[in-house]
Amino acid sequence: DAGAPYAPPRSAVEAMLLALFEDVLERRGLGIDDSFFDHGGHSLLAMRLVARIREAHARDVPLRALFKYPSVRAIAQHLEAEQHAGVPAIAVAPRSPDRPLPLSYAQQRLWLLHQLEPEAERAYRIGAAIHLAGPLDEGALARAFHALVERHESLRTRFGQPRVQRTREVLPKVGQPGDAEPTQVVDPAASFSLSIAPALDLGDAAEKARAILDEPFDLAQGPLFRARLLRVDDESHVLVLALHHIVTDAWSWGVLEREIGVLYAAFANGEPDPLAPLPFQYADYATWQRSWMSGDALTEQLTYWKEQLRDAPAYLDLPTDRARPSEPSYRGGRHRWIVPAPLLDELRALARSHDATLFMVLVAAVAVWLARHAAQDEVVLGAPIANRSRGDLEGLIGFFLNTLA
C-alpha cells in the first residue's frame, strides 16, 4: 500500500480521528500520517468523514480542508486551530394545521421546475424492477414496507400547491411558507399498502413493471412512492419500486434497500422491528435549513455563487450535427467505456500530485475537451453532491442531492 511509515496516534483526538478514517475507508492498520486519498478516499467518502468528525468532535471541517490536510495528524492540528462550528442542531418542528411545513431548497427547486415544465416530470422518476427468486413471505414483506413508510415521512409526503402563473417571468416567491407557497403535506402511514398482483410469467411481469414505472406522479395528490409486488409463482416475484426525485435521491435508495432487508428479515423470523427510531424527519431538516440558511448566511451563499458565475456562458455552444431545439426533449443516453489500467494508474498519480481526487481529474479533462470543441474559454459543468454534511442525516430518506456548478 502507498503511504507513510506507520505512526500511532499520540492523543485522544488523533485516536478518535484514526478510528473514523478506518471506519469510513473500511481499512485497518492506518497510521496518523497516511493520506485519506491514498487509501481509497474520494469526494463522497470525504463528505461522510467530515460529517462523522462533526458528530464525534463537535467541530466543523470544511470539505476543502480535508484535501489540504488529508492525514489524521494534519486534521488534528487543523482542529486545534479552529473554533466550534456554531451551526444550530436540527430539532423536531411542530406539526399543526396552522404551522405548514416548508419545502427544502432542493425540493423547491424541483417543484418550481415542475411548474414551469410539467411535461419534464418523467425525467425525475426513480425506480427499479427487482426479480426475487426463491420462497418469499409476502406478509412479512408487506409489513416491512408499511414499517418503512411509517418510519420515513418523506415516503408519504405530497406537496400542497398554490396557484401560480406558469411563465418564466412570473415565479412563486422564495421564503417561508405562506398562502402563496408550496408546503409539505405528510399523509398517515395507513394510506400506504404494498400492492400484490399476479403475473403470467417473467415476460408478462417485466411488461407490467415497465407500465408501472411509466406511470406519472402528481406532486399535489401523491403518492410519490409506489411499491408493487408481481407474483409469477411461489418462488418467483418481481418487486417494482417507483419514487419521484423530490422525495428521494441515490443515497436514499441505499437507505431504503438496507432497511427493507433488515425489516423483512426480522418480520419473517417473527422478531420485532430492530431499527432505532430516527432523531427527526426530512421535514424537520427542511424547517431547520430554512431557518438557518436565511439572513446573512443566505446572503453570503448567494453572493459567493453570483461572483463565481458572473459572466458565465449561458450554454455550451458545441458544433453539433443538429440544431439545438427550443425546448429540451429529456431523451438521453448512456455511453460506457473502459479506461486501461496503466492510464488509470497515471491518472491516480496525477490526482495525488495535485491533492485532488480521480473525479476532479476526470471532470477537468471533460471540461478541457468540451471547451476546445466549443471554442469557449469557460465551461460550466454540474457536479452532483450527496449534500449530507452532518452525520445525523445519513439515515434519512429524502431529497438532499445538490448540483454544484
C-alpha positions as a LaTeX table, in Angstrom:
\begin{tabular}{lrrr}
\hline
Residue & $x$ (\AA) & $y$ (\AA) & $z$ (\AA) \\
\hline
Asp1 & 0.00 & 0.00 & 0.00 \\
Ala2 & 1.02 & 3.56 & $-0.65$ \\
Gly3 & 1.54 & 5.69 & 2.41 \\
Ala4 & 3.94 & 6.95 & 5.04 \\
Pro5 & 5.65 & 4.68 & 7.59 \\
Tyr6 & 3.22 & 3.65 & 10.30 \\
Ala7 & 2.85 & 6.19 & 13.10 \\
Pro8 & 0.47 & 5.56 & 16.03 \\
Pro9 & $-1.87$ & 8.19 & 17.48 \\
Arg10 & $-0.39$ & 10.42 & 20.15 \\
Ser11 & $-3.55$ & 11.88 & 21.65 \\
Ala12 & $-7.23$ & 11.10 & 22.22 \\
Val13 & $-8.19$ & 13.36 & 19.30 \\
Glu14 & $-5.83$ & 11.56 & 16.93 \\
Ala15 & $-7.10$ & 8.18 & 18.18 \\
Met16 & $-10.68$ & 9.30 & 17.52 \\
Leu17 & $-9.80$ & 10.60 & 14.05 \\
Leu18 & $-7.87$ & 7.45 & 13.18 \\
Ala19 & $-10.87$ & 5.32 & 14.13 \\
Leu20 & $-13.08$ & 7.46 & 11.89 \\
Phe21 & $-10.61$ & 7.21 & 8.99 \\
Glu22 & $-10.53$ & 3.42 & 9.28 \\
Asp23 & $-14.30$ & 3.16 & 9.65 \\
Val24 & $-15.12$ & 5.31 & 6.60 \\
Leu25 & $-12.40$ & 3.74 & 4.43 \\
Glu26 & $-13.14$ & 0.22 & 5.77 \\
Arg27 & $-9.41$ & $-0.25$ & 6.27 \\
Arg28 & $-7.36$ & $-1.25$ & 9.31 \\
Gly29 & $-3.77$ & $-0.58$ & 10.28 \\
Leu30 & $-3.60$ & 3.03 & 9.11 \\
Gly31 & $-1.14$ & 5.47 & 10.68 \\
Ile32 & $-1.70$ & 9.10 & 11.52 \\
Asp33 & 0.41 & 10.24 & 8.54 \\
Asp34 & $-1.42$ & 8.13 & 5.94 \\
Ser35 & $-3.32$ & 10.18 & 3.37 \\
Phe36 & $-7.06$ & 9.62 & 3.24 \\
Phe37 & $-6.95$ & 9.72 & $-0.56$ \\
Asp38 & $-4.09$ & 7.23 & $-0.89$ \\
His39 & $-6.24$ & 4.52 & 0.69 \\
Gly40 & $-9.40$ & 4.67 & $-1.39$ \\
Gly41 & $-10.79$ & 8.01 & $-0.22$ \\
His42 & $-12.84$ & 10.08 & $-2.68$ \\
Ser43 & $-15.27$ & 13.00 & $-2.55$ \\
Leu44 & $-18.31$ & 11.06 & $-1.33$ \\
Leu45 & $-16.33$ & 9.32 & 1.39 \\
Ala46 & $-14.73$ & 12.65 & 2.29 \\
Met47 & $-18.17$ & 14.14 & 2.89 \\
Arg48 & $-19.04$ & 11.20 & 5.11 \\
Leu49 & $-15.78$ & 11.64 & 7.04 \\
Val50 & $-16.30$ & 15.34 & 7.73 \\
Ala51 & $-19.85$ & 14.56 & 8.88 \\
Arg52 & $-18.53$ & 11.90 & 11.28 \\
Ile53 & $-15.89$ & 14.32 & 12.60 \\
Arg54 & $-18.55$ & 16.94 & 13.25 \\
Glu55 & $-20.73$ & 14.39 & 15.02 \\
Ala56 & $-17.95$ & 12.91 & 17.16 \\
His57 & $-15.93$ & 16.03 & 17.89 \\
Ala58 & $-18.50$ & 18.84 & 17.56 \\
Arg59 & $-16.12$ & 20.58 & 15.16 \\
Asp60 & $-16.80$ & 21.66 & 11.61 \\
Val61 & $-14.25$ & 20.60 & 8.99 \\
Pro62 & $-14.95$ & 22.10 & 5.55 \\
Leu63 & $-14.62$ & 19.55 & 2.76 \\
Arg64 & $-11.83$ & 21.57 & 1.14 \\
Ala65 & $-9.83$ & 21.32 & 4.39 \\
Leu66 & $-9.61$ & 17.55 & 4.02 \\
Phe67 & $-7.81$ & 17.98 & 0.70 \\
Lys68 & $-5.40$ & 20.39 & 2.34 \\
Tyr69 & $-4.99$ & 18.24 & 5.48 \\
Pro70 & $-5.55$ & 14.65 & 4.29 \\
Ser71 & $-3.93$ & 12.81 & 7.22 \\
Val72 & $-5.00$ & 12.26 & 10.84 \\
Arg73 & $-2.06$ & 14.29 & 12.14 \\
Ala74 & $-2.81$ & 17.22 & 9.83 \\
Ile75 & $-6.55$ & 17.24 & 10.55 \\
Ala76 & $-5.90$ & 17.08 & 14.32 \\
Gln77 & $-3.62$ & 20.11 & 14.08 \\
His78 & $-6.23$ & 21.89 & 11.97 \\
Leu79 & $-8.95$ & 21.19 & 14.56 \\
Glu80 & $-6.79$ & 22.62 & 17.30 \\
Ala81 & $-6.51$ & 25.86 & 15.35 \\
Glu82 & $-10.22$ & 26.13 & 14.51 \\
Gln83 & $-13.11$ & 27.15 & 16.71 \\
His84 & $-16.51$ & 25.49 & 17.20 \\
Ala85 & $-18.73$ & 25.45 & 14.12 \\
Gly86 & $-21.71$ & 27.21 & 15.74 \\
Val87 & $-24.27$ & 25.61 & 13.39 \\
Pro88 & $-27.57$ & 25.02 & 15.26 \\
Ala89 & $-28.80$ & 21.48 & 15.86 \\
Ile90 & $-31.75$ & 20.10 & 13.91 \\
Ala91 & $-34.88$ & 19.99 & 16.09 \\
Val92 & $-38.30$ & 18.42 & 15.56 \\
Ala93 & $-40.61$ & 21.01 & 14.02 \\
Pro94 & $-44.19$ & 21.43 & 15.31 \\
Arg95 & $-46.88$ & 19.58 & 13.35 \\
Ser96 & $-50.12$ & 21.55 & 13.24 \\
Pro97 & $-52.51$ & 22.92 & 10.57 \\
Asp98 & $-51.50$ & 26.50 & 11.36 \\
Arg99 & $-47.78$ & 25.70 & 11.06 \\
Pro100 & $-47.31$ & 24.44 & 7.47 \\
Leu101 & $-44.10$ & 22.55 & 6.76 \\
Pro102 & $-41.80$ & 24.29 & 4.24 \\
Leu103 & $-40.01$ & 22.69 & 1.34 \\
Ser104 & $-36.25$ & 22.41 & 1.48 \\
Tyr105 & $-34.37$ & 24.46 & $-1.08$ \\
Ala106 & $-33.71$ & 21.26 & $-3.06$ \\
Gln107 & $-37.40$ & 20.34 & $-3.06$ \\
Gln108 & $-38.42$ & 23.85 & $-4.05$ \\
Arg109 & $-36.03$ & 23.64 & $-6.99$ \\
Leu110 & $-37.76$ & 20.52 & $-8.36$ \\
Trp111 & $-41.21$ & 21.84 & $-7.51$ \\
Leu112 & $-40.51$ & 25.03 & $-9.46$ \\
Leu113 & $-39.20$ & 23.06 & $-12.46$ \\
His114 & $-42.41$ & 21.02 & $-12.35$ \\
Gln115 & $-44.50$ & 24.21 & $-12.50$ \\
Leu116 & $-42.52$ & 25.54 & $-15.46$ \\
Glu117 & $-42.36$ & 22.29 & $-17.43$ \\
Pro118 & $-44.86$ & 19.68 & $-16.22$ \\
Glu119 & $-44.01$ & 17.51 & $-19.21$ \\
Ala120 & $-40.49$ & 17.07 & $-17.80$ \\
Glu121 & $-41.91$ & 15.04 & $-14.89$ \\
Arg122 & $-40.73$ & 11.78 & $-16.45$ \\
Ala123 & $-37.13$ & 12.97 & $-16.15$ \\
Tyr124 & $-37.44$ & 12.90 & $-12.35$ \\
Arg125 & $-38.78$ & 9.38 & $-11.85$ \\
Ile126 & $-36.58$ & 6.95 & $-9.97$ \\
Gly127 & $-37.42$ & 3.27 & $-9.94$ \\
Ala128 & $-36.43$ & $-0.33$ & $-10.41$ \\
Ala129 & $-37.92$ & $-3.75$ & $-11.04$ \\
Ile130 & $-36.20$ & $-6.39$ & $-8.91$ \\
His131 & $-36.58$ & $-10.12$ & $-9.54$ \\
Leu132 & $-36.90$ & $-12.02$ & $-6.25$ \\
Ala133 & $-36.05$ & $-15.70$ & $-6.75$ \\
Gly134 & $-36.90$ & $-18.25$ & $-4.08$ \\
Pro135 & $-39.57$ & $-18.56$ & $-1.37$ \\
Leu136 & $-40.99$ & $-15.20$ & $-0.26$ \\
Asp137 & $-43.01$ & $-14.35$ & 2.82 \\
Glu138 & $-45.37$ & $-11.84$ & 1.22 \\
Gly139 & $-46.91$ & $-10.89$ & 4.56 \\
Ala140 & $-43.51$ & $-10.10$ & 6.07 \\
Leu141 & $-42.56$ & $-8.04$ & 3.01 \\
Ala142 & $-45.83$ & $-6.06$ & 3.15 \\
Arg143 & $-45.28$ & $-5.44$ & 6.87 \\
Ala144 & $-41.69$ & $-4.35$ & 6.18 \\
Phe145 & $-42.81$ & $-1.76$ & 3.63 \\
His146 & $-45.51$ & $-0.45$ & 5.94 \\
Ala147 & $-42.91$ & $-0.06$ & 8.72 \\
Leu148 & $-40.56$ & 1.71 & 6.29 \\
Val149 & $-43.24$ & 4.18 & 5.21 \\
Glu150 & $-44.24$ & 4.77 & 8.83 \\
Arg151 & $-40.57$ & 5.35 & 9.70 \\
His152 & $-39.84$ & 7.84 & 6.88 \\
Glu153 & $-42.37$ & 10.66 & 6.45 \\
Ser154 & $-40.83$ & 11.56 & 3.09 \\
Leu155 & $-42.28$ & 8.36 & 1.58 \\
Arg156 & $-45.81$ & 9.59 & 2.37 \\
Thr157 & $-45.29$ & 13.26 & 1.59 \\
Arg158 & $-47.01$ & 15.26 & $-1.14$ \\
Phe159 & $-46.92$ & 18.97 & $-1.89$ \\
Gly160 & $-49.78$ & 21.39 & $-1.41$ \\
Gln161 & $-49.64$ & 23.70 & $-4.38$ \\
Pro162 & $-50.72$ & 27.34 & $-4.51$ \\
Arg163 & $-51.97$ & 28.79 & $-7.75$ \\
Val164 & $-49.02$ & 30.11 & $-9.75$ \\
Gln165 & $-48.76$ & 31.53 & $-13.23$ \\
Arg166 & $-46.75$ & 29.15 & $-15.39$ \\
Thr167 & $-44.39$ & 31.56 & $-17.10$ \\
Arg168 & $-40.69$ & 32.04 & $-16.77$ \\
Glu169 & $-41.23$ & 35.70 & $-15.88$ \\
Val170 & $-43.70$ & 35.22 & $-13.01$ \\
Leu171 & $-42.39$ & 32.80 & $-10.39$ \\
Pro172 & $-43.54$ & 31.97 & $-6.86$ \\
Lys173 & $-41.67$ & 33.91 & $-4.22$ \\
Val174 & $-38.98$ & 32.15 & $-2.22$ \\
Gly175 & $-39.10$ & 32.31 & 1.56 \\
Gln176 & $-41.00$ & 30.86 & 4.47 \\
Pro177 & $-44.20$ & 29.01 & 3.53 \\
Gly178 & $-47.37$ & 31.02 & 3.30 \\
Asp179 & $-50.53$ & 31.38 & 1.26 \\
Ala180 & $-48.58$ & 31.69 & $-1.99$ \\
Glu181 & $-46.06$ & 28.91 & $-1.38$ \\
Pro182 & $-45.96$ & 25.12 & $-1.66$ \\
Thr183 & $-45.90$ & 23.16 & 1.58 \\
Gln184 & $-45.14$ & 19.59 & 2.58 \\
Val185 & $-48.24$ & 17.54 & 3.40 \\
Val186 & $-47.48$ & 14.33 & 5.30 \\
Asp187 & $-50.16$ & 11.66 & 4.94 \\
Pro188 & $-50.73$ & 8.97 & 7.57 \\
Ala189 & $-48.87$ & 5.68 & 7.16 \\
Ala190 & $-52.22$ & 3.90 & 6.86 \\
Ser191 & $-52.60$ & 5.47 & 3.41 \\
Phe192 & $-49.87$ & 3.15 & 2.05 \\
Ser193 & $-50.13$ & $-0.53$ & 1.21 \\
Leu194 & $-47.97$ & $-2.92$ & $-0.82$ \\
Ser195 & $-49.99$ & $-3.81$ & $-3.89$ \\
Ile196 & $-49.73$ & $-7.52$ & $-4.81$ \\
Ala197 & $-50.88$ & $-8.75$ & $-8.24$ \\
Pro198 & $-50.42$ & $-11.94$ & $-10.30$ \\
Ala199 & $-48.31$ & $-12.19$ & $-13.45$ \\
Leu200 & $-48.42$ & $-14.89$ & $-16.13$ \\
Asp201 & $-44.66$ & $-15.29$ & $-16.44$ \\
Leu202 & $-41.46$ & $-13.24$ & $-16.13$ \\
Gly203 & $-42.04$ & $-11.66$ & $-19.54$ \\
Asp204 & $-45.52$ & $-10.56$ & $-18.50$ \\
Ala205 & $-44.13$ & $-9.30$ & $-15.17$ \\
Ala206 & $-41.46$ & $-7.29$ & $-16.98$ \\
Glu207 & $-44.09$ & $-5.69$ & $-19.24$ \\
Lys208 & $-46.28$ & $-4.82$ & $-16.25$ \\
Ala209 & $-43.25$ & $-3.45$ & $-14.39$ \\
Arg210 & $-42.41$ & $-1.13$ & $-17.30$ \\
Ala211 & $-46.00$ & 0.14 & $-17.29$ \\
Ile212 & $-45.87$ & 0.79 & $-13.54$ \\
Leu213 & $-42.56$ & 2.64 & $-13.82$ \\
Asp214 & $-44.02$ & 4.74 & $-16.64$ \\
Glu215 & $-46.97$ & 5.96 & $-14.55$ \\
Pro216 & $-46.74$ & 9.74 & $-13.95$ \\
Phe217 & $-46.60$ & 11.31 & $-10.50$ \\
Asp218 & $-48.86$ & 14.10 & $-9.27$ \\
Leu219 & $-46.91$ & 16.19 & $-6.76$ \\
Ala220 & $-50.07$ & 17.62 & $-5.20$ \\
Gln221 & $-52.15$ & 14.45 & $-4.96$ \\
Gly222 & $-49.46$ & 11.83 & $-4.41$ \\
Pro223 & $-48.47$ & 9.22 & $-3.59$ \\
Leu224 & $-44.88$ & 9.86 & $-4.62$ \\
Phe225 & $-43.73$ & 6.38 & $-3.58$ \\
Arg226 & $-45.22$ & 3.23 & $-5.05$ \\
Ala227 & $-44.33$ & $-0.39$ & $-4.26$ \\
Arg228 & $-45.97$ & $-3.25$ & $-6.13$ \\
Leu229 & $-45.26$ & $-6.96$ & $-6.00$ \\
Leu230 & $-45.92$ & $-9.08$ & $-9.09$ \\
Arg231 & $-46.32$ & $-12.78$ & $-8.26$ \\
Val232 & $-45.19$ & $-15.18$ & $-11.01$ \\
Asp233 & $-45.29$ & $-18.27$ & $-8.76$ \\
Asp234 & $-44.42$ & $-19.26$ & $-5.19$ \\
Glu235 & $-40.69$ & $-18.87$ & $-5.87$ \\
Ser236 & $-40.61$ & $-16.05$ & $-8.38$ \\
His237 & $-41.71$ & $-12.45$ & $-7.78$ \\
Val238 & $-40.91$ & $-9.05$ & $-9.28$ \\
Leu239 & $-40.81$ & $-6.12$ & $-6.85$ \\
Val240 & $-41.42$ & $-2.76$ & $-8.55$ \\
Leu241 & $-40.41$ & 0.42 & $-6.71$ \\
Ala242 & $-41.13$ & 3.88 & $-8.09$ \\
Leu243 & $-40.43$ & 7.27 & $-6.47$ \\
His244 & $-40.39$ & 10.87 & $-7.57$ \\
His245 & $-36.99$ & 12.50 & $-7.17$ \\
Ile246 & $-38.45$ & 15.23 & $-4.94$ \\
Val247 & $-38.66$ & 12.74 & $-2.04$ \\
Thr248 & $-35.51$ & 10.71 & $-2.65$ \\
Asp249 & $-32.01$ & 10.54 & $-4.12$ \\
Ala250 & $-29.34$ & 7.91 & $-4.82$ \\
Trp251 & $-28.12$ & 7.86 & $-1.21$ \\
Ser252 & $-31.72$ & 7.42 & $-0.01$ \\
Trp253 & $-32.12$ & 4.44 & $-2.33$ \\
Gly254 & $-29.30$ & 2.73 & $-0.44$ \\
Val255 & $-31.03$ & 3.50 & 2.88 \\
Leu256 & $-34.30$ & 2.07 & 1.52 \\
Glu257 & $-32.70$ & $-1.16$ & 0.31 \\
Arg258 & $-30.79$ & $-1.67$ & 3.55 \\
Glu259 & $-33.74$ & $-1.03$ & 5.86 \\
Ile260 & $-36.19$ & $-3.14$ & 3.85 \\
Gly261 & $-33.71$ & $-6.02$ & 4.09 \\
Val262 & $-33.37$ & $-5.61$ & 7.86 \\
Leu263 & $-37.12$ & $-5.27$ & 8.43 \\
Tyr264 & $-38.06$ & $-8.20$ & 6.20 \\
Ala265 & $-35.53$ & $-10.49$ & 7.86 \\
Ala266 & $-36.85$ & $-9.55$ & 11.31 \\
Phe267 & $-40.55$ & $-9.92$ & 10.46 \\
Ala268 & $-40.03$ & $-13.17$ & 8.53 \\
Asn269 & $-38.39$ & $-14.60$ & 11.67 \\
Gly270 & $-41.17$ & $-13.40$ & 13.94 \\
Glu271 & $-39.00$ & $-10.69$ & 15.53 \\
Pro272 & $-39.92$ & $-7.06$ & 16.28 \\
Asp273 & $-38.73$ & $-4.01$ & 14.34 \\
Pro274 & $-34.96$ & $-3.81$ & 15.09 \\
Leu275 & $-34.34$ & $-0.29$ & 13.75 \\
Ala276 & $-33.62$ & 2.50 & 16.21 \\
Pro277 & $-36.03$ & 5.47 & 15.98 \\
Leu278 & $-34.97$ & 8.37 & 13.77 \\
Pro279 & $-34.00$ & 11.55 & 15.64 \\
Phe280 & $-36.04$ & 13.70 & 13.23 \\
Gln281 & $-37.69$ & 13.62 & 9.80 \\
Tyr282 & $-36.90$ & 15.24 & 6.47 \\
Ala283 & $-39.47$ & 17.98 & 7.06 \\
Asp284 & $-37.60$ & 18.86 & 10.26 \\
Tyr285 & $-34.41$ & 19.18 & 8.22 \\
Ala286 & $-36.22$ & 21.42 & 5.71 \\
Thr287 & $-37.52$ & 23.64 & 8.52 \\
Trp288 & $-34.03$ & 23.83 & 10.05 \\
Gln289 & $-32.47$ & 24.64 & 6.67 \\
Arg290 & $-34.94$ & 27.46 & 6.05 \\
Ser291 & $-34.30$ & 28.89 & 9.50 \\
Trp292 & $-30.51$ & 28.61 & 9.37 \\
Met293 & $-29.95$ & 29.42 & 5.69 \\
Ser294 & $-31.54$ & 32.84 & 5.84 \\
Gly295 & $-30.48$ & 36.39 & 6.53 \\
Asp296 & $-26.71$ & 36.87 & 6.49 \\
Ala297 & $-25.99$ & 33.15 & 5.89 \\
Leu298 & $-28.17$ & 33.11 & 2.76 \\
Thr299 & $-26.76$ & 36.42 & 1.54 \\
Glu300 & $-23.22$ & 35.10 & 1.92 \\
Gln301 & $-24.01$ & 31.98 & $-0.12$ \\
Leu302 & $-25.82$ & 33.89 & $-2.86$ \\
Thr303 & $-23.04$ & 36.48 & $-3.07$ \\
Tyr304 & $-20.43$ & 33.76 & $-3.43$ \\
Trp305 & $-22.21$ & 31.97 & $-6.28$ \\
Lys306 & $-23.14$ & 35.14 & $-8.10$ \\
Glu307 & $-19.47$ & 36.10 & $-8.07$ \\
Gln308 & $-18.35$ & 32.63 & $-9.21$ \\
Leu309 & $-20.86$ & 32.56 & $-12.08$ \\
Arg310 & $-20.51$ & 36.17 & $-13.17$ \\
Asp311 & $-20.15$ & 36.36 & $-16.98$ \\
Ala312 & $-20.52$ & 32.59 & $-17.24$ \\
Pro313 & $-21.68$ & 31.39 & $-20.67$ \\
Ala314 & $-25.43$ & 30.80 & $-20.91$ \\
Tyr315 & $-24.95$ & 27.45 & $-22.62$ \\
Leu316 & $-22.32$ & 25.22 & $-24.24$ \\
Asp317 & $-22.09$ & 26.07 & $-27.93$ \\
Leu318 & $-20.96$ & 22.72 & $-29.32$ \\
Pro319 & $-20.71$ & 22.24 & $-33.12$ \\
Thr320 & $-23.37$ & 19.51 & $-33.27$ \\
Asp321 & $-24.89$ & 17.97 & $-36.38$ \\
Arg322 & $-28.40$ & 19.05 & $-35.36$ \\
Ala323 & $-29.78$ & 22.43 & $-34.34$ \\
Arg324 & $-30.37$ & 23.00 & $-30.64$ \\
Pro325 & $-34.14$ & 22.60 & $-30.01$ \\
Ser326 & $-36.07$ & 25.44 & $-28.40$ \\
Glu327 & $-37.29$ & 23.08 & $-25.66$ \\
Pro328 & $-35.45$ & 20.08 & $-24.17$ \\
Ser329 & $-36.74$ & 16.64 & $-25.11$ \\
Tyr330 & $-35.40$ & 14.91 & $-21.96$ \\
Arg331 & $-34.34$ & 11.96 & $-24.10$ \\
Gly332 & $-30.85$ & 10.93 & $-23.08$ \\
Gly333 & $-28.37$ & 8.13 & $-23.50$ \\
Arg334 & $-25.55$ & 6.48 & $-21.63$ \\
His335 & $-22.18$ & 5.55 & $-23.03$ \\
Arg336 & $-19.74$ & 3.26 & $-21.24$ \\
Trp337 & $-16.08$ & 2.69 & $-21.97$ \\
Ile338 & $-13.08$ & 1.20 & $-20.23$ \\
Val339 & $-10.04$ & 3.16 & $-19.10$ \\
Pro340 & $-6.95$ & 0.94 & $-19.50$ \\
Ala341 & $-5.28$ & 0.06 & $-16.18$ \\
Pro342 & $-1.92$ & 1.78 & $-16.98$ \\
Leu343 & $-3.74$ & 5.01 & $-17.88$ \\
Leu344 & $-5.83$ & 4.75 & $-14.71$ \\
Asp345 & $-2.65$ & 4.44 & $-12.64$ \\
Glu346 & $-1.26$ & 7.57 & $-14.28$ \\
Leu347 & $-4.49$ & 9.48 & $-13.64$ \\
Arg348 & $-4.46$ & 8.50 & $-9.97$ \\
Ala349 & $-0.82$ & 9.57 & $-9.69$ \\
Leu350 & $-1.70$ & 12.91 & $-11.30$ \\
Ala351 & $-4.55$ & 13.35 & $-8.80$ \\
Arg352 & $-2.26$ & 12.63 & $-5.83$ \\
Ser353 & 0.36 & 15.07 & $-7.07$ \\
His354 & $-2.25$ & 17.86 & $-7.03$ \\
Asp355 & $-4.01$ & 16.85 & $-3.78$ \\
Ala356 & $-7.11$ & 16.04 & $-5.81$ \\
Thr357 & $-9.38$ & 13.06 & $-6.37$ \\
Leu358 & $-9.69$ & 10.97 & $-9.51$ \\
Phe359 & $-13.13$ & 12.52 & $-10.03$ \\
Met360 & $-11.60$ & 16.01 & $-10.10$ \\
Val361 & $-9.05$ & 14.97 & $-12.72$ \\
Leu362 & $-11.68$ & 13.38 & $-14.96$ \\
Val363 & $-14.04$ & 16.38 & $-14.68$ \\
Ala364 & $-11.14$ & 18.69 & $-15.58$ \\
Ala365 & $-10.40$ & 16.53 & $-18.63$ \\
Val366 & $-14.04$ & 16.63 & $-19.74$ \\
Ala367 & $-14.11$ & 20.41 & $-19.28$ \\
Val368 & $-10.97$ & 20.87 & $-21.41$ \\
Trp369 & $-12.37$ & 18.58 & $-24.12$ \\
Leu370 & $-15.70$ & 20.45 & $-24.21$ \\
Ala371 & $-14.02$ & 23.86 & $-24.17$ \\
Arg372 & $-11.85$ & 23.01 & $-27.17$ \\
His373 & $-14.77$ & 21.68 & $-29.21$ \\
Ala374 & $-16.96$ & 24.66 & $-28.30$ \\
Ala375 & $-14.10$ & 27.16 & $-28.68$ \\
Gln376 & $-15.00$ & 28.64 & $-25.30$ \\
Asp377 & $-12.65$ & 29.79 & $-22.57$ \\
Glu378 & $-15.21$ & 28.98 & $-19.89$ \\
Val379 & $-17.35$ & 25.88 & $-19.43$ \\
Val380 & $-19.87$ & 25.35 & $-16.63$ \\
Leu381 & $-20.43$ & 21.73 & $-15.57$ \\
Gly382 & $-22.85$ & 20.44 & $-12.96$ \\
Ala383 & $-21.45$ & 18.02 & $-10.41$ \\
Pro384 & $-23.93$ & 16.22 & $-8.14$ \\
Ile385 & $-23.02$ & 16.02 & $-4.45$ \\
Ala386 & $-24.69$ & 13.98 & $-1.68$ \\
Asn387 & $-25.06$ & 17.14 & 0.47 \\
Arg388 & $-25.24$ & 15.20 & 3.74 \\
Ser389 & $-22.57$ & 17.06 & 5.63 \\
Arg390 & $-23.97$ & 16.01 & 9.01 \\
Gly391 & $-23.79$ & 12.51 & 10.43 \\
Asp392 & $-27.40$ & 12.64 & 11.63 \\
Leu393 & $-28.59$ & 13.00 & 8.01 \\
Glu394 & $-27.07$ & 9.73 & 6.79 \\
Gly395 & $-30.03$ & 7.54 & 7.77 \\
Leu396 & $-32.82$ & 9.70 & 6.32 \\
Ile397 & $-34.71$ & 9.08 & 3.09 \\
Gly398 & $-35.24$ & 12.37 & 1.30 \\
Phe399 & $-34.00$ & 14.70 & $-1.42$ \\
Phe400 & $-30.67$ & 16.10 & $-0.22$ \\
Leu401 & $-28.79$ & 15.92 & $-3.52$ \\
Asn402 & $-27.40$ & 19.20 & $-4.82$ \\
Thr403 & $-25.78$ & 20.04 & $-8.13$ \\
Leu404 & $-22.80$ & 22.36 & $-7.87$ \\
Ala405 & $-21.60$ & 24.43 & $-10.80$ \\
\hline
\end{tabular}
